[in-house]
Amino acid sequence: MDLNEWIDRFADYLHAEKNSSDYTVVHYRKDLLQFADYMKQQQIESFGAVSYLFVRSYLARLNADEYAKRSVSRKLSALRTFYAYLQREGHIADNPFTAVKTPKQDKKLPSFLYVEEMLALLQAPDRSTPAGKRDAAILETLYASGMRVGELVGLDVSGVDLHNGIALVFGKGAKERYVPLGEHAVQALRDYLERGRPQLAKSPGERALFLNMSGSRLSDRSVRRIVDKYVAQIAHSRNVSPHTLRHSFATHMLEAGADLRTVQELLGHMHLSTTQIYTHVTRDHLQSIYNQAHPRA
């Protein structure tokens, strides 16, 4: 098989066996194709012929092209995972990426919306139309649960229990977890399921909870466009993405007194250190409020 065929097989493996999100598969595939192009430029015809020194030269090229550390880290993650797959398939003996260290990341605090901004965003959709009911349910669900966008679009109707106010989501690595929805999200979902989704559905057998105008499952990119639409409506100047709602959920929970372990479980983080970044956000927020409010701050 040539280089591209191995990459195609790896993409199928990620989908079928690792249950990776479409976002992960698309970006890993893009990163691997970029690496394969560099191999061709250097006249390397097999993944097995790649050495540690060649990997270092590739990283030097990325550095010369001024790729951000976060992008380089993702590319390294894609290549490590790919080479582990090649080892498993018996195509290579050694993984030249195991000795390569991931660049140390610059600490970047996640952006979030203040409670008043969040409420304005939640009230933006026109709930008199099927699409508006869907959009309201999407925004309410993202904020109420803190789930990822990939988890949201992967929801089926059967995965939502409105009576108990919970949803079953499939997180990274196909890990399941139940997340609470809250009263407002439950009301928005019930309104959508009863008066919005039936107008959008084209097939009675469609399992997806959130549908596009063609009656099929909504994509990650479509959710981004929906959020952008309502952010523009409330005249918000900061960069807001669907993930900002997840950050806002975590920040508001901690500000209200939730303990870190609980927020970790709700977000589906494997390591507590991933959740701890929100303690820095809330600390900075409290300091900002103090500086504004105290007469001798």
N, C-alpha and C positions, 0 to 999 in steps of 0.2 A: 504493500500500500504506500501511496505517496503521503506527503506531510498533511495535506488538506483532508485526506480520507481518515487519518488518525484523529484529527481534530473533530471531524463530523461524528466519528464513533464515540469520542469522549463526550460530546454534547448530548448524544443519545443516552449515554451512561448517566450523566448528571440528571437528566429528566426522569429516566426510568427507575434508577436504583437509589439515587441520592435525594430525589424529590426536590431538586433545587428550583428556585423561582425562575421565571422567564428572564427577569432582570439579570440574575447571576449568570445564567447560561449565555445570554446575548453578550454580556461584557467579557466573560471568560473567553468566549469564542473569538471576540474581537482582539483581545490581548494575545491569544495564541497565534492568530493569523499574522499579527504584527511581528511576533517573534519568528515565525516561519519565514516571513519576508526578509528579515535580517539574516537568517540562516542562508537563504538563497543568494543574498548579496555577497556573503562571505564564502559561498560555494560549499556549504555544508548540506549534504543531501539526506541525512538521517538523524532523527532525534537521538539515536544511540551514540552518534559521533560528537555530541555536544559535551565539552569539558567544562571544568570549573573556571578555567581562564577565559573560555569563550563567554560564559555567563557574566564574568566581570567586565568583559569588553562591551557586552550588551547593556549592562547597567551604566557604564560610562557613557554610552551613546544616549541613553535616556536622560542622564544628567546634563549632557551637552545640549540636548533638545529642551532643557528646562521643564521637565515634567515635575509636577508637584509630588511631594513625598507620599501623599495619600494615594496618588495614582500608581506610583512605583510599587507601593506595598500591595495594592490590589493585583498588579501584574505578576508580582512574585508569588502571591497566593495562588493565582490561576496556574502558574507554571509548576509550582510545587505539587499541587493537586493533580495536574496532568501527568507529571512524571511518576507520581505514585501509582497512577492508573496504568501507565506504560510498564512499570515494574510488575504490577499484578498480572498484566496480560502476557508477561514474559518477553516483551519486546526489547527491554533494556535490562542491564544488570545493576547499574548504579544510578543514583539520582544526584546530579551535580548541584541541585538547588538546596540540598539539606544543609550544606555548610555555609550558605549565604544568609547573612543576617538581614532582617527587615529594617529599613531606615527608621530611626527614632522620629516619632510623629510630633509635630508642633501641637501643643494643646489648644484646642479650639472649642470654646464653650458653645453648646447648642443654642440656637435661637428659639425663642418662645414668645407667645402672645400673652399680654396681661389679661386678666379675667374680663375686663370691660371690652377689650378688643375681641376676645374669643366669643363673647355673647353677641357682639355685633355681627360677627361672621356667621354664627349659627342662625341668626334671624334673617340673613340676606336672601335665601331662596324663596321663590314664589310658590308657596305650598298649595296653590289652587290648581296646579298642572301636574300631570304624571311625572314629568322630568323634574319638576321642582320638589315634589314629594320624595323622589329618589335622592336628589341632591341633599335635601335636608336630612334624610336618614343616613346618608354617607357621612356628612359632617358630624352629626350627633354621635354616630357610632365610633368614628375615629377618636373623637375627644373623650367620650365616655369610657372607652376601653383601653385606649393607648395602643391599640394593635397597629401593626405595620400595614402599609398599603397592599403589599402582596398577600397578606393574610386576609385583608378585607375583600379583595376581589376574588379570593379563593373560597369565600363563604358560599355554602349552599343553603337553600331555604330550610332544609332539614337540620342544619347546624345551629339554628337560632331558636332558643326556647324563650318566648316572650312571657310565658306564665311565670317562670322563675327568674327572668331577666338575666340570662346568660347566653353566651355564644361559644361554640367549639371552634377554635382556630388551629390551623396547622402551621407551626412556626418553622424556623430554620432547622434543617436536618430532620424534617418530617416529625418534629416533636409536637404533640398535642397539648393544649391547655385550655381550660375554661376561663373566660373573662367576663366580668360583670358588665352590664349594659347601662343600668341606671334608668330612672323613670322617664326622663325626657327622650332618651334614645329609644326606649321601648315604645313610647307613644308615636315617635316619628316612624319607626319601623312598622308598627301596626297600620298606620295610615298609608304608608307606601305599599304594604302587602295587600291591603284591602282595596285601595282606590288608585294606586299608581302602577304597580307591577302588572296587574291584569291587562292594562292598556298597552304596556310595552311588550309583553310576551307574545311571541308568534307561534311558539310550539308548547303544547301542554306538558310535554316531557322535559322541558328545560329545567335543570336543577339549580342553576346559578341564582343567587339572591339578587345581586345588582345587575341589571340589564342595560344595554345600550339601546339606541333607537331602532336597531335592527333586530332586537329581541334576543341577542346573544350576550355572553358574559362580558362585563365591562373590563377594560384593560387598565393596567397601572397608569399608562400615559393618559388615558381618558380621565382618570381621577385627578391627575395633576391639572388638566385643563379645567375641570370643574372647580377645583380650589382656586386656580388663577382667576377664573371668571368672577367669583364672589369677593376675592381679595380686591379686585379692581373696583367692584361696586361700592365697597366701604372705604374707598380712597386710601388704602393702606400703602405706604411708601416703601416699607421694608420688604425684603425678599422672604416670601412665605411659601412653603411647600407642604404637601400632605404630611411629611415627617415632622413639620413644625407643630402639628396638632398632637403628635405623640410626645414631643418634647414638652409642650404646654401641659399635657395630662400629668406627666411625671413631676414637673415643677410645681404645679398647683397642688398635687397630692402631698408633696413634701412640705410645702408652705403651710398646708392645713394640719400638719402634724402626723402624717402617715410615716411609719418606720421604713427604713431603707430596704429591709428584707421583703416586706410586703410589696413595695413598688417593683423590686427585682422580679418577683414571681409574676406580677401582673404584666410586666413588659416582656417576660419570657427571656430575660438575660441569663446566660449560663454562669457568668461570673459577676460577683458583687461589685468588682472594680469598674465594670462597665456602667453600672447604675450610679456609682459614687460621683460621677461628673456632675450630676444634677444637684449635689450638695454644694458644689462651687457656684452653680447658677443661683440657687436660693440665697447663698451667703452674699453674693454680689448684689442681689436684689434688695436684701435687707439693709446692706450698707448704703445703697443708693437712697432708700426710703429714709434712713436715719440722717443722711447728709442733707436731705431736703427738709426734713421735719424738725430736727433739733436746732434750737436757736443758737447753740454754741458748738455745733458740729464742725 
